[in-house]
Amino acid sequence: MKKIILSIVAIATISLTSFGQAPEGFQYQAVVRDAGNLILDNQAVGVQLTIQQGSIGGTAVYTETFAPISNAFGLVNLQIGTGTTSDDFTTLDWANGPYFIETAIDATGGTSYSVMGTSQLMSVPYALYAKTSGNGAGPVGPAGADGIDGVDGAAGSQGVAGNDGVDGATGPQGVAGNDGVDGMDGVDGNDGATGGYPVHTIGENYGGGIVFYVYDGGQHGLIAAPNDQGTSVSWANGTLKFTGSTGDGLDAGAMNTAMIVASQIADNPTGNFAAKACAEYSVTAGGITYGDWYMPSKYELNLLYLQEAVVGNMAIAGYWNSSESTTNLNGAGIQFFDTGGQSTYNKNGSYYVRAIRAF
């Protein structure tokens, strides 16, 4: 039997302007391995994705299948909305959520799918809804009725002809009728602070943890797990190797974590290391299980340090980040939560690790 070890990212790369057109789909990425925890690299797999409405196991409103080939790291990249399906992706009403995505896999490349898990679509596809929602503007009011035309004045009597054919004086012009009053414009609906989407704030308990960074007016941001996922854990999985996970910046930690796990899991499938501890963490809150956690990049971990008092339960110690050194192939990044300093340490060292997730 074969299974999915990790569904790392499901992100929509959508950019809208007032004249733009949102794409009908969004990106989904996963890492595939077998029951022995071995990466299934360069192998055809069968994937079935089902979008459910209302709750996990709710009404299936869209189903499609893919037959991708994993890359050298066991990664498969899919474009949800472009697979083989008899459903119409464009008819999904993203305003009528919540929505969840169920992933089923046939690791032999066939169609005997086995369900691997279901997770909520938090914010990814809702730019598709914003495309037609009017960006939060209220409904247009009814047009005002045209005013009633005034009654024409009576024609004046014709003057008596003067001598030598002089025309009589023109009679007075009738009084013009009053113009009708224009109908009142409809009142615009109240604009939501972010186009009708929920607004989140730093320090809020949300999505299985504590919000420590927000952007896009509170629509998106980062959430820290409420507790550490390790207090004495190494970055490497026994073997020092360069994994290529040098990404830094906002959301870079998710891809770094996927690459680290894919590169190191074959060294010791049962071993514990920082990226794996974050990737395997999950928490259930409000009836929803959140399993999309990852080890923060250097930039994201510094944002967490700046809000350590808000997040709480942070040790006065060094924490690993997922940004690998480009000059020392045996080194990776550390953030010290006593001084705020950042440095590079040997990957076999033992430090703390705290998982985060994006919304």
C-alpha positions in Angstrom: 0.0 0.0 0.0 1.3 3.5 -0.8 0.4 6.8 0.8 0.9 10.5 0.8 3.3 11.7 3.5 2.6 15.4 3.1 0.4 17.8 1.4 2.6 20.9 1.7 1.0 23.8 -0.1 -2.2 24.7 -1.8 -1.8 28.3 -3.0 -3.5 30.4 -5.6 -1.2 32.7 -7.5 -3.9 35.2 -8.6 -3.4 38.9 -9.3 -6.5 41.0 -9.9 -6.8 44.6 -11.1 -10.0 46.5 -11.9 -9.5 45.4 -15.5 -7.9 42.0 -14.8 -9.3 38.5 -15.2 -8.8 35.9 -12.4 -7.7 32.5 -13.6 -10.2 29.7 -13.1 -8.0 27.5 -10.9 -5.3 27.4 -8.3 -2.1 25.5 -7.6 -1.8 22.4 -5.4 1.4 20.6 -4.5 2.1 17.4 -2.6 5.0 15.0 -1.8 4.3 11.2 -2.4 6.0 8.3 -0.7 5.2 4.6 -0.1 4.3 2.8 3.1 8.1 2.4 3.9 8.5 6.2 3.9 10.5 6.1 0.7 10.0 9.0 -1.8 8.3 8.0 -5.0 10.4 10.0 -7.4 9.9 10.3 -11.2 6.8 8.0 -11.0 3.3 8.3 -12.5 0.6 8.5 -9.8 -3.2 8.8 -10.0 -4.7 11.7 -8.1 -8.4 12.5 -7.4 -9.3 15.8 -5.8 -12.8 16.5 -4.5 -14.1 19.8 -3.2 -16.7 19.4 -0.4 -19.1 22.1 0.8 -20.1 22.9 4.4 -17.9 20.4 6.3 -15.4 17.5 6.0 -17.4 14.8 4.3 -20.0 17.3 3.1 -21.6 17.7 -0.3 -19.1 16.9 -3.1 -19.6 19.9 -5.5 -16.6 19.3 -7.7 -14.4 16.3 -8.5 -11.5 15.9 -10.9 -8.6 13.5 -11.6 -5.0 13.9 -12.7 -2.3 11.5 -13.8 1.0 13.5 -13.0 4.5 12.2 -12.7 6.4 13.1 -9.5 9.7 14.9 -9.8 13.1 13.9 -8.3 11.9 15.1 -4.9 8.6 13.2 -5.1 6.7 16.4 -5.7 3.6 16.6 -7.9 2.2 20.0 -9.1 -1.4 20.2 -10.0 -3.7 23.0 -11.3 -7.0 22.6 -9.6 -9.8 23.4 -12.1 -7.9 21.9 -15.1 -8.1 18.2 -14.4 -10.3 15.6 -16.0 -13.9 16.1 -14.8 -17.5 16.3 -15.8 -18.2 19.1 -13.4 -18.0 22.9 -14.2 -15.4 24.6 -12.0 -16.7 28.1 -13.0 -20.1 27.4 -11.3 -18.6 27.0 -7.8 -20.0 29.8 -5.5 -17.0 30.6 -3.4 -19.1 32.9 -1.2 -21.2 30.0 0.0 -18.5 28.2 2.0 -16.7 26.9 3.9 -15.1 24.5 1.4 -12.8 21.5 2.0 -10.5 19.5 -0.3 -10.3 15.7 -0.1 -7.1 14.1 -1.6 -7.2 10.5 -2.9 -4.2 8.8 -4.4 -3.4 5.7 -6.5 0.4 5.5 -6.2 0.5 2.9 -9.0 -0.8 5.5 -11.5 -4.2 3.9 -11.9 -7.7 4.9 -10.7 -8.1 2.8 -7.5 -7.9 5.8 -5.3 -7.4 5.8 -1.5 -8.4 8.8 0.5 -5.3 10.4 2.2 -7.0 13.3 4.0 -9.2 16.3 3.9 -8.3 20.0 4.8 -10.2 23.3 4.7 -9.6 25.8 1.9 -8.9 28.8 4.1 -8.3 31.7 1.5 -6.8 30.2 -1.6 -9.7 30.2 -4.2 -11.6 33.2 -2.9 -9.9 35.6 -5.3 -12.2 33.8 -7.9 -15.2 35.0 -5.8 -13.8 38.5 -5.6 -13.6 38.5 -9.4 -17.4 38.7 -9.6 -18.3 40.0 -6.1 -17.8 43.7 -7.0 -14.8 43.8 -4.5 -17.2 44.4 -1.6 -19.4 47.1 -3.1 -23.1 47.0 -2.3 -25.8 46.3 -4.9 -26.5 49.1 -7.3 -29.6 51.0 -6.5 -32.6 51.1 -8.9 -32.5 53.8 -11.5 -34.6 56.9 -10.8 -37.8 57.2 -12.7 -37.8 59.8 -15.5 -39.7 63.0 -14.7 -43.1 63.5 -16.3 -43.0 65.9 -19.3 -44.7 69.2 -18.7 -47.9 70.0 -20.7 -47.4 72.2 -23.7 -48.8 75.7 -23.5 -51.8 76.6 -25.7 -50.9 78.2 -29.0 -51.5 82.0 -29.2 -54.2 83.3 -31.5 -53.0 84.5 -34.9 -52.9 88.3 -35.2 -55.0 90.2 -37.6 -53.3 90.9 -40.9 -52.1 94.5 -41.1 -52.1 96.7 -44.1 -50.1 95.7 -47.0 -49.9 92.1 -45.7 -48.3 92.8 -42.3 -48.5 89.7 -40.2 -50.3 89.9 -36.9 -48.2 89.7 -33.7 -47.3 86.2 -32.5 -49.4 85.1 -29.5 -47.7 84.5 -26.2 -45.8 81.2 -25.7 -47.5 78.6 -23.4 -45.8 78.0 -20.0 -43.5 75.0 -20.0 -44.5 72.1 -17.7 -42.3 71.4 -14.6 -39.7 68.8 -15.0 -40.3 65.5 -13.2 -38.2 64.9 -10.1 -35.4 62.4 -10.6 -35.7 59.1 -8.7 -33.2 58.8 -5.8 -30.1 56.7 -6.4 -30.0 53.4 -4.6 -27.9 53.4 -1.4 -24.6 51.4 -1.8 -24.2 48.4 0.4 -21.7 48.7 3.3 -18.2 47.9 2.2 -16.6 45.2 4.3 -13.2 46.2 5.6 -11.6 43.7 3.2 -14.3 43.1 0.6 -16.5 41.0 2.9 -13.8 38.6 4.0 -12.9 38.0 7.7 -10.4 40.3 9.3 -7.9 38.9 11.7 -5.6 40.6 14.2 -2.2 39.9 15.9 -2.7 38.0 19.1 -6.0 36.3 17.9 -6.5 32.6 18.6 -7.3 31.4 15.2 -6.6 28.5 12.9 -5.1 26.2 15.5 -2.7 28.8 17.0 -1.9 32.4 17.6 -1.9 35.0 14.8 1.5 36.9 14.9 1.6 38.6 11.5 -1.1 40.0 9.2 -1.2 41.7 5.8 -3.8 42.5 3.1 -5.9 44.3 5.7 -6.1 41.3 8.0 -7.2 38.8 5.3 -3.9 36.9 5.3 -1.1 36.3 7.7 0.9 33.8 9.8 -0.1 31.6 12.8 2.3 30.1 15.3 1.7 26.8 17.0 0.9 27.4 20.7 3.8 25.1 21.9 7.2 24.0 20.6 7.5 20.9 18.4 10.9 20.1 19.8 13.3 21.4 22.5 16.5 19.5 21.5 16.2 18.5 17.9 18.7 18.7 15.0 18.2 20.2 11.6 19.8 17.2 9.9 18.5 13.7 9.8 21.8 12.1 10.8 23.6 12.8 7.5 25.0 16.2 6.7 23.8 17.1 3.2 22.8 20.2 1.2 19.1 20.1 0.4 18.8 23.3 -1.6 16.3 24.9 0.8 17.7 28.4 0.6 14.4 30.3 0.2 13.7 33.2 2.4 10.9 35.7 2.9 7.1 35.5 3.4 5.7 31.9 2.7 9.2 30.6 1.7 9.3 28.3 4.7 6.6 26.0 3.3 8.6 25.1 0.2 11.8 24.9 2.2 10.1 22.3 4.5 8.9 20.2 1.6 12.4 20.1 0.1 14.1 19.3 3.4 11.7 16.4 4.2 11.9 15.0 0.6 15.7 15.1 0.7 16.3 13.8 4.2 13.6 11.2 4.8 15.4 8.5 2.8 18.4 8.8 5.1 16.5 7.5 8.1 12.7 7.1 7.6 12.1 6.8 11.4 14.4 9.6 12.4 13.3 12.9 13.9 14.5 16.3 12.6 13.3 19.9 12.7 11.4 20.1 9.4 9.8 16.7 9.9 8.6 17.7 13.4 6.9 20.7 12.0 5.4 19.0 8.9 3.9 16.2 11.0 2.3 18.5 13.6 -1.5 18.9 13.5 -4.1 20.4 15.8 -7.9 20.3 15.9 -9.7 23.5 16.7 -13.4 24.3 16.2 -14.0 20.9 14.7 -11.3 21.4 12.0 -8.0 19.6 11.9 -5.1 21.8 10.7 -2.2 19.8 9.2 -0.4 22.3 6.9 2.3 23.4 9.4 5.9 24.1 8.4 9.3 25.3 9.7 9.5 29.1 9.2 12.0 30.7 6.9 14.7 33.1 8.4 12.4 36.1 7.7 9.3 34.5 9.1 11.1 33.4 12.3 12.2 36.9 12.9 8.6 38.1 12.5 7.7 35.5 15.2 10.5 36.8 17.5 9.1 40.3 17.2 5.8 39.0 18.6 7.1 36.5 21.1 5.3 38.2 24.0 2.0 37.9 22.1 2.5 34.3 21.1 3.8 33.2 24.5 5.5 29.9 25.6 8.7 30.8 23.7 12.0 29.7 25.3 14.9 32.0 25.9 16.9 29.9 23.5 17.9 29.3 19.9 15.3 28.2 17.3 15.9 26.6 13.9 14.7 28.2 10.7 14.4 26.4 7.4 16.7 28.7 5.4 19.8 26.7 4.6 23.2 28.5 4.4 24.5 29.1 0.9 28.2 29.4 2.1 28.4 26.7 4.7 26.8 23.5 3.2 26.8 21.9 6.7 25.1 24.9 8.3 21.5 26.2 8.7 19.9 29.3 10.3 19.3 30.0 14.1 17.3 32.8 15.7 18.1 33.5 19.3 15.0 34.5 21.4 17.1 36.2 24.1 19.0 38.7 22.0 17.2 38.5 18.7 20.4 37.7 16.9 20.5 35.4 13.8 23.4 33.1 12.9 24.4 29.9 11.1 25.1 26.7 13.1 26.0 23.1 12.3 22.9 21.1 11.3 23.7 18.4 13.8 23.3 20.8 16.7 20.3 20.5 19.0 17.9 23.5 19.3 14.3 24.4 19.7 11.7 24.4 16.8 8.3 26.0 16.5 5.9 25.3 13.6 3.9 28.0 11.8 1.1 28.0 9.1 -0.2 30.6 6.7 -3.8 31.7 6.1 
